[in-house]
Amino acid sequence: MSEIKINLDQVLDILEISKNKLAVEGKLRPNLILEMTDGKTKAIKLETLATILDTLNHISILKGKGFVDISDILSYEPDIDYISIPTALFTDTISNAKESTSGQIKINKNTRLPDYLEGKKTT
């Protein structure tokens, strides 16, 4: 099954701050941050994610480090390597896909939507 991974602990390491400091600065429950870094979180409010990102960016700016984006703390891990789609579903050629002999188009899981928009190939 595909999963969403929380990489908050890695960001905290890069910024050299503790889980407690993030909780205090962001006015968040320390247990929430602990659960996120331990991979025990099942659901999180978008408002809470925004607060975490705002707090991390405030700390990062003070430390002279880069911008923290949502993709730095969350990642999607599909359980498949390729998605096969019947070519009959497409009227245009997809430049970033491979057509197999079975009349299917295979899209590499590492191909991201911006790659399609920019015409990059990652297959």
C-alpha positions as CSV (number, residue, x, y, z in Angstrom):
1,M,0.0,0.0,0.0
2,S,1.2,3.5,-0.8
3,E,2.0,5.8,2.1
4,I,2.7,9.3,3.1
5,K,6.0,9.6,5.0
6,I,6.7,12.4,7.5
7,N,10.3,13.6,7.4
8,L,10.0,16.2,10.1
9,D,12.8,14.7,12.1
10,Q,15.2,15.2,9.2
11,V,14.3,18.9,8.9
12,L,14.7,19.4,12.7
13,D,18.2,17.8,12.4
14,I,19.1,20.1,9.5
15,L,17.9,23.2,11.4
16,E,19.6,21.9,14.6
17,I,16.5,22.3,16.8
18,S,14.8,20.0,19.2
19,K,11.2,18.7,18.9
20,N,10.4,20.7,22.1
21,K,11.7,23.9,20.6
22,L,9.4,23.5,17.6
23,A,6.5,22.7,19.9
24,V,7.2,25.8,22.1
25,E,7.9,28.2,19.2
26,G,4.8,27.0,17.3
27,K,2.6,26.7,20.3
28,L,1.9,23.1,19.5
29,R,1.4,20.1,21.7
30,P,4.8,18.4,22.2
31,N,3.2,15.0,21.8
32,L,2.0,16.0,18.3
33,I,5.6,16.7,17.2
34,L,6.8,13.5,18.9
35,E,4.1,11.4,17.1
36,M,5.0,13.0,13.8
37,T,8.7,12.3,14.2
38,D,8.1,8.7,15.4
39,G,5.8,8.0,12.4
40,K,2.7,7.4,14.5
41,T,0.6,10.2,13.0
42,K,-2.5,9.0,11.2
43,A,-4.1,12.4,10.5
44,I,-3.1,16.1,10.7
45,K,-5.0,19.3,10.1
46,L,-3.9,21.5,7.3
47,E,-3.8,24.4,9.7
48,T,-1.4,22.5,11.9
49,L,0.9,21.8,8.9
50,A,0.8,25.5,8.1
51,T,1.8,26.4,11.7
52,I,4.6,23.9,11.6
53,L,5.9,25.3,8.3
54,D,5.6,28.9,9.4
55,T,7.5,28.1,12.6
56,L,10.2,26.1,10.8
57,N,10.6,28.9,8.2
58,H,10.9,31.6,11.0
59,I,13.6,29.5,12.7
60,S,15.3,28.8,9.4
61,I,15.4,32.5,8.4
62,L,17.0,33.4,11.8
63,K,19.6,30.7,11.3
64,G,20.3,31.9,7.7
65,K,19.2,28.6,6.1
66,G,16.8,27.9,3.2
67,F,13.1,27.9,2.8
68,V,11.2,24.9,4.2
69,D,8.5,23.6,1.9
70,I,5.7,21.1,2.6
71,S,7.6,18.6,0.4
72,D,10.5,18.8,2.9
73,I,8.3,17.4,5.6
74,L,5.9,15.1,3.7
75,S,6.6,12.6,0.9
76,Y,4.4,10.2,-1.0
77,E,5.8,6.7,-1.5
78,P,3.8,4.8,-4.1
79,D,3.9,1.0,-3.9
80,I,4.3,0.7,-7.7
81,D,7.1,1.4,-10.1
82,Y,5.0,2.2,-13.1
83,I,1.4,3.1,-13.8
84,S,0.0,1.4,-16.9
85,I,-2.8,3.1,-18.7
86,P,-4.4,1.9,-22.0
87,T,-3.3,4.0,-24.9
88,A,-6.8,4.3,-26.1
89,L,-7.5,6.7,-23.3
90,F,-5.2,9.3,-24.8
91,T,-5.8,11.3,-28.0
92,D,-2.4,13.1,-27.8
93,T,1.0,11.6,-27.4
94,I,2.5,11.8,-23.9
95,S,6.1,12.8,-24.4
96,N,7.1,11.6,-21.0
97,A,5.8,8.0,-21.2
98,K,6.8,4.8,-22.8
99,E,4.3,2.8,-25.0
100,S,4.7,-0.9,-24.5
101,T,3.9,-3.6,-27.1
102,S,0.6,-4.3,-25.2
103,G,-0.9,-1.0,-26.1
104,Q,-0.3,0.4,-22.6
105,I,1.5,3.6,-21.6
106,K,3.9,3.2,-18.7
107,I,4.5,6.2,-16.5
108,N,7.5,6.1,-14.2
109,K,6.7,6.8,-10.6
110,N,9.6,9.3,-10.5
111,T,8.0,11.4,-13.1
112,R,6.4,14.4,-11.5
113,L,3.7,16.7,-12.9
114,P,6.1,19.6,-13.3
115,D,8.2,17.3,-15.5
116,Y,5.2,16.9,-17.9
117,L,4.6,20.6,-17.9
118,E,8.2,21.3,-18.7
119,G,8.5,18.4,-21.2
120,K,11.3,16.6,-19.3
121,K,11.8,12.9,-19.6
122,T,12.5,10.8,-16.5
123,T,11.5,7.3,-17.8
